């Protein structure tokens, strides 16, 4: 699941890079600057969380203004992936034995 999300965000990063080469992001004044900000700091949880609130409405405005390239729709269709998510697995050490990782908690605790 984490690999899937990382792959989707990497593809979004590539699509934003392509979109930034286009002039259609200039139809909405703040869009280019915010996309560039996200592109540069896409691995930052704080920046991506902040921009998750800002970018989708700007993309809506660009769509209304006529943005229609493939790169735009790649970004637009994946606008929910701007935020960097954190995925946690919580449980006792019993699950580790069930899947063949006996003693994993001891390895983690040892700092190795």
N, C-alpha and C positions, 0 to 999 in steps of 0.2 A: 504494500500500500504506500509506504514512504517512497519507494523507488518510482512508482507510478506518478506520484505528485511531483517529485523532483524532475521527472521527464517532461511533464506537462508545463512546469514553470520554465524549464530550459527552452522548450519550443516557443513559449510565450516571449521569452527574452529574445530569441532569434527573430520572431515576428515583429516585435517592437523595434528592433534594429532596422529591419526592412522598412517599416512604416516611417521611421524617422528620416529615411532617404526621400520620402514622398512630400510633395507640397500640400497634399490634402489635409495634413494635420495643422496647417496654418489657418484653416477656416475658423478654428476656435483658438483665440489668442493664447490662452494658458496651456493648451494641450501639449504643444511641443516641449515646453520647459518641464512639465510634469512627467511626460513619458521619458524624457532624457534623464530626469532625476531618478525615476524608477529603474531605468536601464543600467545606470551606473551603480546603484545601491540595491539591486534586486535581492541580494542575499541578506540584507539587513532587515531583521524582523520589525524593528521600530519604524523605519522608513516605509516599508511595504504595507504595514498596517495603516499608517497615516494616509498613504496614497490610495489605499483600497476605498476610502471614503470619497476621495476627490476625483479619481480617474473615471469611474463608470458614468457619472453625469456628463463629464466632458466628452466622452466617447458618444454618448447619446446625442449631444449637440452636433458633433461632427457628422454623425449619421444623418441627422435632419438637414445638415448643410450640404449633403450630397456625397459624402465619402463612400466609396464603393469598391476600392481595390481589394484584391485577395489578401494582401497584408493587413489592411484595415479590418476585414472581417475575421481574419485569424485572431487578431487582438480583441476585437469586439466580442466574438463568440467565447473567448476564454477570459473575459474580464473578471470573473470570480477567482481567478488564480493569481491575482496581483499580490495577495497577502501570503507571507511565508508562514506555513502552518507548522506546528510542533506536534509530533505524534509520540504518544507514550504507551508503553505496555506496563501494566501494573498487576502484580500478583506475587504469590509466594514462590518458593523455589520448587514446589511440586511440579509445576508445568515444565520446568527445565528437564526434569527426569523423564517426563512423558514424551518429550521430543528428542531425547538423546543428548541433552546437554547437561549431564550429571555433574554437579560441582561448579557450574558456571558462576553461581553467587560467590563461591570462594575465590575464584580467579578475579572477579571484579573487585571484591573486597581487598585483595592483596595489592591492588594497584598495578598489576602487570599489564 
